[in-house]
Amino acid sequence: MRRVDAVLFDLDGTLIDSAPDLAAAVNALRSARSLAPLPYDALRPLVGSGARGMVGAAFGRAPGDEGYEALRDEFLQRYEERMLQQTVVFEAMHEVLVSLERQVLPWGIVTNKAMRFAQPLSLALGLHARAAVLVAGDSTPHTKPHPAPLLAAALQIGVPPARCVYVGDDPRDVQAGRAAGMVTLAAGWGYLGSGAAIDAWGADAVIDQPAALLQWLELA
């Protein structure tokens, strides 16, 4: 196995469990329109699709549809007001990050979440000061699956893309990582979406739990 000099993580569904607050925000949107809440289990897999996925599930509206933008903006506002109520770092990720830091192996965050959400979340959850880089969905002209955010992260850390590994829980994470020339690992504990099975994403490996990353890196 080639040496890895930096580890980059997706945020939602990989480093942090933000699904409860996102689901609550979209159900609040439904409640304001006298609609019954949707089951959490139905919403959780769609978290990786962001506002598009949540508004689509709750109202059957997609970008370009009449009323979509107003629903999206209200959803984002409601989410911003409550995004720290239940969101936590995945318990098993704490040990992973500490192990990386003990090995002086820099790690960072690359997310499609806009910086207005990503930075306050990373600060409140104690990640910001520890991460070598935070690249958000509006940090570059493109979002994943385009490789631009990952390439920007590698440049900021000062590590060649080929010496980075990217860990994510969505097919777009794998697509972006491969396009950037990075090793890609699919996070089986994440939200995973509603499309192709994780084994079909084309990742270099599927890891079913955070500790498996340490084993893969031969740090365990």
N, C-alpha and C positions, 0 to 999 in steps of 0.2 A: 504494500500500500504506500502510495506517495505521501510525503510529509505534508501536513496541513499547518499553515502559519496563522490562520484566523478562522473563526467560526461566526457565521452570520445567521441570524434567526428572523423568521417572520414574527409578527407580534401576536395578533389575535389567533388563538387556537394552537399556538406553538409555545410562546413564552407565557402568555397570560390567558386566563379564562374570562373573557368579557361577554360571553353569550347571555348571562342572566340580565345584565343591564341593557344590552341591545334588544333583547326580547321584551323586556318591560317597557322600553321606550316605544316600540312599535305597537304594543298592546295598549299603551296609553293613548296613542294616536287613534286606534280603533275605538277605544272607550269614549273619546271625545266626539265620536260620530255615532254613538249608541250601537256599536258593533261588539259582539262577544269576543273575549280574548282568544287568541290562537294557542294551542298547546305548546309548551316550551319545547318538547321533543320534536315538534314539527319545524320550529324556528331554528333550533341549534345548528343543524347542518348548513343553513343558509348564511350564517354569520360571515363566512369568508367572502361572500359576494357583496358585503357592505350594504349601503343604503339601497342600492339597486335590488339586491336580493330580498331585503326585508320589506321594502315597499311593494315589491312584486308579489311576495307571499301574502301580504296583508290586504292588498287592494287590487291585485291583478293588473297593475299599471307598470309599464316599462318605459325607459327613456324614449322620448319622442311622443308618448301618449299624452292626450290632454289631461292636465291636472297633475302629471307626474312630478314636475319640478316643485310645485307648491307642497306636495306631500313629502317629497324628499327633504326640502328645507325645514319643514316643521319637525320631521322625524329627527334630523340632525340636531335641531335646537333642543328637543326633548331629551335626546341622548346626552348632549353636552351637559345638561342640567343634572343628570343622575349617573354619569358614567363611572363614578367612583363608589357607588353604593355597595355593589356586590362583586366587582371585578377584583381578581387576585392573581398573583403569579401562581402558575401550577405548582403544587407542593413539591413534586419531584424535580422541578427545574432549579430549585434553590441549590441543591447539592451539585447539580451539573455546573452551574455558574461558578460556585466556589471552587470546584475542581479545576475548571479552566483557568481561573485566576491564580490558583496555586501553581499551575504549570506555566504561568506567565504567557498564556495563549489568549490574545485579544479576541473579544467577541463584540458583536454589534447587532443592531436592529435595522431591518429593511422591511418596511410595511407600505401597503397601499393606503393606509389610514392617513388622512390629512394631518399636518403638523399641529393644527389647533387642538386635535385630540391626542395625537401620539406623544407630544412633549409633556403635557400635564399628566397623562397617565404614567409615563416612564418616570417622571419626577416623584409622583405620589407613591408609586410602588417601589421606590428605591433602586431603580434600574439606570436612571439617566447618568449619574455620576460614575457608574461602573462601566457602562457601555463605551466602547472605543468610538462608536459612530452611531448616529440615528439618521436614517434616510427615510423620509415620509413620502406619501403619495404625491405631494406637491413640491417635493424638493428638486425634481428633475422634470423635463417636459413630458416624460412618459411614465406610465405606471406598469407594474408587472402585468402581463408576461413579457413586456419589453425588458431587455437586459440593462437598460440605462441606470435604474436605481442601484442595482448590484455593482455595476462597474463604478458608479460614483462612490459607493461605500468602500470598495477595495482601494480606490485612489486615495480617499481620505485616510484610511488606515495605513496606506503605504505598503500593501501586500499585493503581489500579482494575483489576478483572478484565479489562475490555475492553482494557486496555493490556498484558496479559500474553499470552505464547504458551506453550502447554504441549506438550512433546515426549514421546511415549511409543511403546512397541512393542506395545501390546495394544489391542483394541477398547474395553476399559473406559476406557483413557486418553482416547480420543477422545470417548467418551460423557460422561465427567466434565468434560472441558474445554469441550465445547459447552454442557453444562448450566450451567457456571459463567460462560458468556459470553466465554470466551477463544478466541483463535485456536488451532487444534490442528494439529500436525504429526505425521505417523506416521513412526516411525523404521524404515526398511526393513532396517537391519543387526541388528535385535533378534531376539527369540525368536518373536514373531508368533503363537503359538498354533496350534491345529489347526482353527480355524473358517473364517470367511469370509476371502477374499483381502483383502490390505491395501487395495487400491483400492476395496473396497466398504465400508470403515469409516466413510466420511463425513468424513474429515479435510479441512481446508482445503488441505493439500498433503501429498504423500508425498515424503520425502527419503531417498534411497538410501544416503547416507553422511553422516557428521557434517559434513564440509566444506560440504555443500550447505545446512546451516543458516546458515552465514555468508553464503553467496550470497543466500539468501532474505532475510536481515536486511540485505543490502546493506552488510555489513561486510568482505567479502573484498577 
